[in-house]
Amino acid sequence: MTLPTKDELHTKAVSGEEITEGLVNELTKDEAPEGGNPPAGGVAAMAQSIHDKQVHFKAVASEITSKPEAELTKADASKLMSAESRAKDGIRPPKDSTSAHVQSVADHNVQKLAQTKLD
């Protein structure tokens, strides 16, 4: 198996492809000198960073999407969008993403609350 480059890791992250702990370990072994650590800023470090951000996004998404839709807030949407963007290596999530859906529901909840106050 050919190990990915930084550009290939970025492409995988943007497309939502999971960077596994196994891949991180392979890259670390490939870059590290005998018994040493891989270089800072290398491919292994980038893979580890993306992997950690993907794990964080999954945890945030699980926490927020487990709430009833009527309780979703703009703060929830912002937190989720930030985590998803970081998991995609800094690229804004697409319109059909989990965070976009939560944002839409949160906007609806705000409008509903405003309408209730007017009634």
Backbone bond lengths (Angstrom), bond angles and torsions (degrees), N, CA, C in turn:
res aa  C-N    CA-C-N  psi(-1)  N-CA   C-N-CA  omega(-1)  CA-C   N-CA-C  phi
1 M - - - 1.446 - - 1.536 109.06 -
2 T 1.306 115.17 132.66 1.458 120.26 176.51 1.519 108.73 -84.11
3 L 1.309 116.29 130.97 1.459 120.66 -179.34 1.528 109.82 -79.60
4 P 1.342 116.91 144.04 1.463 120.36 -175.75 1.531 113.25 -72.60
5 T 1.322 114.05 155.99 1.463 121.76 173.56 1.529 108.33 -89.57
6 K 1.328 116.85 175.88 1.469 120.30 176.88 1.527 110.83 -61.17
7 D 1.332 117.03 -41.65 1.470 120.32 179.04 1.525 111.05 -62.63
8 E 1.316 116.24 -40.78 1.468 120.05 178.89 1.529 110.87 -67.29
9 L 1.327 117.53 -37.86 1.470 120.37 176.31 1.526 110.44 -63.29
10 H 1.329 116.36 -42.79 1.467 120.76 178.36 1.530 109.98 -59.82
11 T 1.327 116.97 -46.21 1.467 121.60 179.68 1.522 110.62 -60.68
12 K 1.324 116.99 -42.40 1.468 120.89 178.29 1.530 110.55 -62.55
13 A 1.322 117.03 -43.62 1.467 121.11 -179.07 1.523 110.78 -64.14
14 V 1.326 117.12 -44.97 1.463 121.49 -179.05 1.524 110.54 -62.00
15 S 1.325 117.31 -38.52 1.465 120.87 -178.93 1.528 112.57 -78.77
16 G 1.329 116.80 -6.86 1.459 120.24 179.01 1.515 114.04 89.05
17 E 1.326 116.37 6.76 1.462 119.78 178.95 1.524 109.50 -70.33
18 E 1.320 115.69 134.89 1.463 120.40 -177.32 1.525 111.57 -70.83
19 I 1.318 114.92 133.19 1.466 121.59 171.47 1.529 104.73 -95.97
20 T 1.323 116.21 108.25 1.463 120.48 -172.60 1.524 112.08 -82.29
21 E 1.313 114.40 159.77 1.465 120.51 175.34 1.525 109.59 -62.21
22 G 1.333 116.55 -33.77 1.465 120.46 177.73 1.521 112.19 -61.55
23 L 1.335 116.28 -42.79 1.464 120.18 177.92 1.527 110.36 -65.23
24 V 1.324 116.17 -42.06 1.470 120.42 177.75 1.528 109.57 -57.87
25 N 1.327 116.57 -44.97 1.472 120.80 -179.81 1.530 111.74 -63.01
26 E 1.345 116.68 -42.13 1.469 120.16 178.47 1.525 110.98 -61.89
27 L 1.325 116.05 -44.69 1.464 120.12 179.95 1.528 111.14 -64.80
28 T 1.320 115.90 -39.21 1.466 120.34 178.99 1.524 110.26 -62.48
29 K 1.336 116.72 -46.03 1.471 120.68 178.99 1.526 111.01 -62.41
30 D 1.335 115.69 -38.51 1.460 120.29 -178.02 1.531 111.91 -68.38
31 E 1.341 117.17 -37.58 1.466 121.22 -175.43 1.527 114.30 -90.06
32 A 1.326 116.78 -23.91 1.471 119.76 -173.74 1.522 111.12 -80.39
33 P 1.313 116.33 136.36 1.466 118.60 172.00 1.529 108.54 -68.15
34 E 1.297 117.05 162.31 1.471 121.54 -179.43 1.523 111.47 -45.62
35 G 1.330 115.99 113.92 1.457 121.26 176.54 1.516 115.11 72.09
36 G 1.321 117.43 5.88 1.463 120.19 -178.11 1.516 112.50 -107.59
37 N 1.293 114.65 -172.07 1.459 121.47 178.59 1.521 109.99 -101.71
38 P 1.336 116.86 151.27 1.462 119.14 176.85 1.534 109.71 -68.14
39 P 1.314 117.25 158.65 1.463 119.65 -178.66 1.529 112.29 -67.67
40 A 1.323 115.29 144.50 1.465 120.04 175.41 1.522 108.25 -64.07
41 G 1.320 116.04 139.19 1.456 120.23 178.81 1.513 114.48 81.82
42 G 1.317 117.05 4.43 1.459 120.83 -179.94 1.525 112.14 -83.04
43 V 1.317 114.67 -176.69 1.463 121.29 -179.34 1.530 110.56 -62.73
44 A 1.326 117.42 -40.74 1.469 120.65 179.97 1.524 110.89 -63.43
45 A 1.318 116.78 -41.06 1.469 120.54 179.13 1.522 110.66 -64.76
46 M 1.332 116.35 -40.89 1.464 119.97 178.39 1.526 110.24 -64.52
47 A 1.327 116.53 -43.89 1.466 120.66 179.34 1.527 110.67 -61.36
48 Q 1.331 116.93 -43.02 1.468 120.74 178.88 1.522 110.35 -62.12
49 S 1.311 117.04 -42.99 1.459 121.78 -179.70 1.527 111.35 -62.29
50 I 1.327 116.65 -47.65 1.466 120.38 179.51 1.522 109.88 -63.94
51 H 1.328 116.82 -43.55 1.470 120.60 178.72 1.531 110.63 -56.83
52 D 1.320 116.79 -48.16 1.466 120.91 -179.55 1.527 111.23 -61.32
53 K 1.321 117.25 -39.92 1.468 121.24 179.26 1.524 111.05 -68.07
54 Q 1.334 117.20 -36.08 1.463 120.33 177.08 1.524 111.00 -66.80
55 V 1.317 117.10 -41.20 1.468 121.30 177.63 1.527 109.69 -63.16
56 H 1.332 116.45 -43.14 1.469 120.80 178.35 1.530 110.46 -62.07
57 F 1.330 117.48 -43.88 1.463 120.88 178.95 1.527 110.86 -59.51
58 K 1.322 117.16 -44.85 1.467 120.29 179.74 1.522 111.00 -60.19
59 A 1.326 117.54 -40.57 1.470 121.44 179.46 1.527 110.65 -66.20
60 V 1.325 117.15 -44.65 1.470 121.27 179.34 1.525 109.65 -64.83
61 A 1.323 117.33 -44.01 1.464 121.31 179.67 1.525 110.73 -61.77
62 S 1.313 117.14 -42.34 1.463 121.02 179.08 1.524 110.95 -62.87
63 E 1.327 115.95 -44.47 1.466 121.21 179.82 1.533 111.09 -61.96
64 I 1.311 117.01 -47.51 1.464 120.97 -174.31 1.524 111.81 -75.71
65 T 1.321 118.00 -42.38 1.462 119.58 -177.57 1.527 112.57 -74.90
66 S 1.322 117.70 -9.52 1.468 119.56 175.77 1.530 111.34 -81.00
67 K 1.337 116.88 -12.43 1.465 120.99 178.34 1.528 109.52 -76.27
68 P 1.331 117.55 150.15 1.469 118.87 172.54 1.533 109.25 -61.10
69 E 1.333 117.37 143.59 1.464 120.57 -177.46 1.522 112.29 -56.11
70 A 1.312 117.84 -34.86 1.469 121.16 -178.39 1.528 112.19 -65.70
71 E 1.328 117.65 -16.19 1.464 121.65 -178.73 1.534 113.23 -100.87
72 L 1.324 117.62 -0.17 1.461 120.01 -179.35 1.525 109.97 -72.78
73 T 1.332 115.61 134.35 1.461 121.65 -176.48 1.530 110.86 -116.25
74 K 1.324 114.86 169.00 1.460 119.85 175.67 1.532 110.32 -63.62
75 A 1.328 116.97 -33.12 1.469 120.29 177.12 1.530 110.42 -64.33
76 D 1.341 116.89 -40.15 1.466 120.60 176.03 1.526 109.83 -60.70
77 A 1.327 115.64 -46.43 1.465 120.65 -178.51 1.524 111.11 -61.72
78 S 1.311 116.27 -42.41 1.467 120.97 179.99 1.530 111.21 -64.69
79 K 1.322 116.24 -44.27 1.467 121.43 179.66 1.530 110.37 -61.46
80 L 1.338 115.69 -43.16 1.458 120.32 -178.76 1.528 111.02 -69.11
81 M 1.339 117.17 -42.24 1.461 119.75 179.85 1.529 110.69 -63.23
82 S 1.313 116.83 -40.03 1.463 120.68 178.38 1.530 110.57 -61.83
83 A 1.322 116.43 -46.57 1.468 120.47 -179.57 1.526 111.15 -64.91
84 E 1.344 116.58 -40.49 1.464 119.65 -179.29 1.533 110.74 -68.33
85 S 1.312 116.89 -40.35 1.465 120.87 178.09 1.529 110.63 -61.69
86 R 1.311 116.50 -43.15 1.472 119.74 178.60 1.527 111.32 -65.26
87 A 1.340 116.50 -38.18 1.466 120.11 178.56 1.524 111.18 -66.19
88 K 1.332 116.62 -24.38 1.468 121.51 177.65 1.529 110.77 -96.09
89 D 1.316 116.49 24.95 1.466 124.12 176.17 1.525 112.05 58.63
90 G 1.349 115.25 41.06 1.461 121.06 173.46 1.511 115.66 91.45
91 I 1.313 117.96 0.19 1.462 121.56 -179.47 1.531 109.32 -89.66
92 R 1.342 116.91 134.75 1.461 121.64 178.89 1.532 109.36 -61.30
93 P 1.328 117.35 134.96 1.465 120.46 179.98 1.535 111.48 -62.51
94 P 1.329 117.51 148.87 1.462 120.69 -179.86 1.531 112.36 -70.74
95 K 1.324 115.36 169.42 1.467 121.64 -176.37 1.526 113.39 -62.79
96 D 1.317 117.93 -24.73 1.467 120.61 -178.83 1.532 112.61 -97.73
97 S 1.326 117.03 18.17 1.465 121.39 -176.77 1.527 111.98 -81.06
98 T 1.316 114.82 167.81 1.464 121.63 176.36 1.518 110.60 -59.29
99 S 1.323 116.96 -44.97 1.469 119.46 -177.76 1.524 111.39 -67.39
100 A 1.326 118.15 -33.53 1.467 120.62 177.22 1.528 110.20 -65.53
101 H 1.326 116.66 -39.87 1.468 120.15 178.05 1.527 110.36 -64.18
102 V 1.317 117.15 -45.60 1.467 120.86 179.38 1.530 109.96 -62.57
103 Q 1.329 117.65 -39.00 1.470 121.34 177.47 1.523 110.35 -61.53
104 S 1.313 116.99 -43.32 1.462 121.52 179.28 1.526 111.22 -62.33
105 V 1.315 116.68 -44.79 1.469 121.11 179.08 1.527 110.14 -64.93
106 A 1.322 117.41 -42.51 1.467 121.27 179.52 1.527 110.70 -63.22
107 D 1.329 117.55 -41.46 1.471 121.09 176.67 1.523 110.59 -60.96
108 H 1.321 115.86 -43.16 1.466 120.93 178.02 1.532 110.46 -61.55
109 N 1.320 116.61 -41.96 1.468 120.57 179.41 1.526 111.28 -62.83
110 V 1.329 117.22 -39.49 1.468 121.10 178.49 1.526 109.73 -64.79
111 Q 1.328 116.71 -44.52 1.467 120.71 179.04 1.524 110.80 -62.81
112 K 1.301 115.99 -41.71 1.464 121.40 179.69 1.529 110.26 -63.13
113 L 1.329 116.97 -42.81 1.457 121.91 178.86 1.526 110.65 -64.74
114 A 1.322 116.85 -42.47 1.470 120.94 178.76 1.523 110.51 -63.62
115 Q 1.310 116.82 -40.72 1.468 121.09 179.41 1.522 110.42 -65.91
116 T 1.325 117.12 -39.59 1.461 121.79 178.86 1.523 110.26 -62.31
117 K 1.332 116.86 -39.38 1.468 120.82 179.46 1.526 111.37 -67.90
118 L 1.337 117.18 -30.64 1.462 120.83 179.40 1.522 111.90 -75.75
119 D 1.307 116.19 -28.72 1.483 120.55 -177.53 1.481 113.02 -74.89
